[in-house]
Amino acid sequence: MSVSVLLVEDDEVIRKSVAMALERYGYHVAVARDGLTGLELFRERRHDLLLLDVMLPGLDGIGLCRRIRESSTDPILMMSARGDALDVVSGLEAGADDYVVKPVDISVLVARIRSLLRRATFAPGPAGGEAPAAEPDGEHRLLVFGDLSIDTGGLEVFRAGEPVALAPTELRLLLEFAAHPGIVLERQTLLRNVWDYGWDGDSRVVDLCVQRLRRKIGTERIETVRGFGYKLRR
């Protein structure tokens, strides 16, 4: 079954060229020219990934991202025409998993899409690779850090006994921290292991995702080590 992508882009030339390029890679693409139409299409059926432009008429991409995150943890990739810092930060704060700068290099876009889809399907193990193995008796491994519990097999997270809804990137980031409790992880290490970047990526995606994760699991649980990175407190 082909992967379904919802593309929301107001520029007709970009919308058609990106849709055609993704279809050549085997993706099924649904398109919308504004945020409100994109929201309707999102609600009508499930898509494997959402590709949203920042600047949209009516409901902009940031607002659309927030509305989607109210009910969904599906992967979201934002497109910014300028790569403007404010656009990038606003998109990531709204719940986007990653971003690309227009004009879009299709090979980079497809690489980012594949990375997001892997994050939505798999969880990192102790070395940031395969999913953690189950315990010998078949039980899921439960990791406990204070009031935070992580079921690494069932991919479920609980705080004080209540379930915590995490987007795929947030979950992978938490699992990466949980695999190395008390150890400082540099931003570039997190970009490589969580975002699957084989090149130097933008460390802002790490910082903003950590902020979102802190709001959900407790601000004190992930410690900032200035000049180095972050670590999960035991």
C-alpha positions as CSV (number, residue, x, y, z in Angstrom):
1,M,0.0,0.0,0.0
2,S,1.4,3.4,-1.0
3,V,2.2,6.0,1.6
4,S,-0.4,8.8,1.8
5,V,0.9,12.4,2.0
6,L,-1.3,15.5,2.5
7,L,0.3,18.5,0.9
8,V,-1.0,21.9,1.8
9,E,0.6,24.6,-0.4
10,D,-1.0,27.8,-1.8
11,D,1.5,28.3,-4.6
12,E,0.1,26.4,-7.6
13,V,3.4,25.8,-9.3
14,I,5.1,24.5,-6.2
15,R,2.0,22.5,-5.2
16,K,1.9,20.7,-8.6
17,S,5.7,20.2,-8.9
18,V,6.0,18.8,-5.4
19,A,3.0,16.5,-5.8
20,M,4.2,15.2,-9.2
21,A,7.7,14.6,-7.8
22,L,6.4,12.7,-4.8
23,E,4.1,10.6,-6.9
24,R,7.1,9.6,-9.0
25,Y,8.6,8.2,-5.8
26,G,5.5,6.2,-5.2
27,Y,3.6,8.3,-2.7
28,H,-0.1,9.0,-2.9
29,V,-0.6,12.8,-2.6
30,A,-3.7,14.7,-1.6
31,V,-3.4,18.4,-2.1
32,A,-5.0,21.5,-0.6
33,R,-4.4,25.2,-1.5
34,D,-5.3,26.7,1.9
35,G,-5.3,25.9,5.5
36,L,-9.0,25.4,6.0
37,T,-9.3,23.0,3.1
38,G,-6.2,21.2,4.4
39,L,-7.9,20.8,7.8
40,E,-11.0,19.4,6.1
41,L,-9.0,16.8,4.2
42,F,-7.1,15.9,7.4
43,R,-10.4,15.2,9.2
44,E,-11.8,13.2,6.3
45,R,-9.2,10.5,6.2
46,R,-5.9,9.5,7.8
47,H,-2.7,10.4,6.1
48,D,0.7,8.9,6.8
49,L,2.5,12.3,6.7
50,L,1.4,16.0,6.5
51,L,3.5,18.5,4.5
52,L,2.5,22.0,5.3
53,D,3.6,25.4,4.0
54,V,4.0,28.1,6.6
55,M,2.4,30.9,4.7
56,L,-1.2,29.9,3.8
57,P,-4.3,32.0,3.2
58,G,-7.0,31.8,5.8
59,L,-5.6,29.4,8.4
60,D,-1.8,29.6,8.1
61,G,0.5,26.6,8.4
62,I,1.3,27.3,12.0
63,G,-2.3,27.4,13.0
64,L,-3.1,24.3,10.9
65,C,-0.3,22.4,12.6
66,R,-1.7,23.4,16.1
67,R,-5.2,22.2,15.1
68,I,-3.8,18.9,13.8
69,R,-1.8,18.3,17.0
70,E,-5.0,18.7,19.1
71,S,-6.1,15.2,17.9
72,S,-3.2,13.6,16.0
73,T,0.5,12.6,16.4
74,D,0.9,12.0,12.7
75,P,4.3,13.2,11.3
76,I,4.3,16.8,10.2
77,L,6.9,18.4,8.0
78,M,6.8,22.2,7.5
79,M,8.0,24.1,4.5
80,S,9.3,27.7,4.9
81,A,10.0,29.9,2.0
82,R,12.7,31.9,3.7
83,G,14.1,29.5,6.3
84,D,13.4,32.5,8.6
85,A,14.2,31.7,12.2
86,L,10.8,32.9,13.4
87,D,9.0,30.6,10.9
88,V,11.1,27.6,11.9
89,V,10.8,28.1,15.6
90,S,7.0,28.8,15.4
91,G,6.5,25.7,13.3
92,L,8.4,23.5,15.7
93,E,6.8,25.0,18.7
94,A,3.4,24.3,17.2
95,G,4.3,20.6,17.0
96,A,6.0,20.0,13.7
97,D,8.6,17.3,13.6
98,D,11.0,18.9,11.1
99,Y,11.1,21.5,8.3
100,V,12.6,22.1,4.9
101,V,13.4,25.4,3.1
102,K,11.9,26.4,-0.2
103,P,12.7,26.2,-3.0
104,V,12.6,22.5,-2.1
105,D,15.3,20.1,-3.2
106,I,13.2,17.0,-3.9
107,S,16.0,14.6,-2.9
108,V,16.3,16.3,0.5
109,L,12.5,16.4,0.8
110,V,12.1,12.7,0.1
111,A,15.0,12.0,2.6
112,R,13.2,14.0,5.3
113,I,9.9,12.3,4.5
114,R,11.5,8.8,4.7
115,S,13.2,9.8,8.0
116,L,9.9,10.9,9.5
117,L,8.1,7.8,8.4
118,R,10.8,5.6,10.0
119,R,10.4,7.6,13.2
120,A,6.7,7.0,13.1
121,T,7.1,3.2,12.8
122,F,10.2,2.3,14.7
123,A,11.8,3.1,18.1
124,P,15.5,3.5,18.8
125,G,17.4,0.9,20.8
126,P,20.4,1.5,23.1
127,A,22.6,2.5,20.1
128,G,19.8,4.5,18.3
129,G,19.1,1.6,15.9
130,E,16.7,-1.3,16.2
131,A,13.8,-1.3,18.6
132,P,14.5,-2.6,22.1
133,A,14.2,-6.3,22.4
134,A,11.5,-7.8,24.7
135,E,12.5,-9.4,27.9
136,P,13.2,-13.2,27.7
137,D,9.8,-14.0,29.2
138,G,8.1,-12.0,26.5
139,E,7.2,-9.2,28.8
140,H,7.7,-5.6,27.7
141,R,10.5,-3.8,29.4
142,L,9.3,-1.1,31.7
143,L,11.7,1.8,32.5
144,V,10.8,4.0,35.5
145,F,12.2,7.4,36.2
146,G,10.4,9.0,39.2
147,D,6.8,9.4,38.2
148,L,7.6,8.6,34.5
149,S,7.2,5.1,33.2
150,I,8.1,4.0,29.7
151,D,7.0,0.7,28.2
152,T,9.6,0.2,25.5
153,G,7.8,-2.8,23.9
154,G,4.3,-1.3,23.8
155,L,5.7,2.2,23.1
156,E,3.6,3.7,25.8
157,V,4.5,6.4,28.2
158,F,2.8,7.2,31.5
159,R,3.3,10.1,34.0
160,A,1.9,9.5,37.5
161,G,-0.1,6.6,36.0
162,E,-1.7,8.7,33.3
163,P,-1.0,8.0,29.6
164,V,1.1,10.7,27.8
165,A,0.4,11.2,24.1
166,L,3.7,11.8,22.3
167,A,4.3,12.6,18.6
168,P,6.7,10.0,16.9
169,T,9.7,12.3,17.1
170,E,9.0,13.1,20.8
171,L,8.7,9.4,21.5
172,R,12.0,8.5,19.8
173,L,13.7,11.3,21.5
174,L,12.5,10.1,24.9
175,L,13.5,6.5,24.1
176,E,17.0,7.8,23.1
177,F,17.3,9.5,26.5
178,A,15.9,6.5,28.3
179,A,18.5,4.2,26.7
180,H,21.3,6.5,28.2
181,P,20.0,7.7,31.5
182,G,22.3,10.1,33.3
183,I,24.5,10.5,30.2
184,V,24.8,13.8,28.4
185,L,23.8,13.5,24.7
186,E,25.1,16.1,22.3
187,R,22.7,17.8,19.9
188,Q,24.5,16.3,16.9
189,T,24.2,12.9,18.4
190,L,20.5,13.3,18.8
191,L,20.1,14.7,15.3
192,R,21.9,11.5,14.0
193,N,20.1,9.0,16.2
194,V,16.6,10.5,16.4
195,W,16.3,12.6,13.2
196,D,18.4,10.2,11.1
197,Y,20.5,13.1,9.8
198,G,23.6,11.9,8.1
199,W,24.7,15.5,7.8
200,D,24.9,18.5,10.1
201,G,21.2,19.5,10.8
202,D,19.7,22.4,12.5
203,S,20.1,22.0,16.3
204,R,16.9,24.1,16.8
205,V,14.8,21.1,16.0
206,V,16.4,19.3,18.9
207,D,15.9,22.3,21.3
208,L,12.3,22.8,20.4
209,C,11.4,19.1,20.6
210,V,13.1,18.9,24.0
211,Q,10.9,21.8,25.1
212,R,7.7,20.1,23.9
213,L,8.8,16.9,25.6
214,R,9.5,18.6,28.9
215,R,6.0,20.1,28.9
216,K,4.5,16.6,28.7
217,I,6.8,14.6,31.0
218,G,7.9,17.3,33.5
219,T,10.3,20.2,33.0
220,E,12.7,18.8,35.6
221,R,13.1,15.4,34.0
222,I,15.4,16.4,31.1
223,E,18.4,18.5,32.2
224,T,20.3,21.0,30.0
225,V,24.0,20.7,30.3
226,R,25.2,24.1,28.9
227,G,27.7,23.9,26.0
228,F,27.1,20.1,25.6
229,G,23.5,18.9,25.3
230,Y,20.9,17.2,27.4
231,K,20.5,14.3,29.8
232,L,17.6,12.4,31.3
233,R,17.7,12.4,35.1
234,R,17.6,9.0,36.7
